[in-house]
């Protein structure tokens, strides 16, 4: 099963953010809750986006320094069988 990692915020309406730092690379294994990426929001807050599931990072769509909008797809995690 594939899991999408998106930049989104339910509690606050951030319009955009800048990718600051990826904690992982493509093909890295991750556990649910692992830190994936830090983003700086339009109000200069730093948010850390975590893995929604355990698996392998199949694709990263943005590089550090890129601007992303609320709802953008940042990465795909493929769930691994246990």
C-alpha positions, 0 to 999 in steps of 0.5 A, a space after each residue: 500500500 502507498 501512503 502520501 506525505 503532504 504539506 497540510 495543516 488542519 489547525 492553521 491555514 498555512 498557504 505555503 512553506 519552504 522545505 528546510 531539511 529532509 531527514 530521509 532519502 529515497 529508498 530509506 526505511 522509515 517507521 510510523 512517526 519518524 521525522 521526514 522533513 522540516 518546513 518553514 511556514 509563511 509565518 516563519 514557524 518550523 513544522 516537522 512532518 512525520 511518516 504516516 506509516 512504516 515502510 520505504 520512501 519511494 519518491 521525494 517530490 521537492 528539494 530543500 529550498 523549494 516552496 510548497 503550497 498547502 496540500 502539495 504531495 511531498 513524498 510517497 511511502 510504500 508500506 512494507 510487509 511485516 
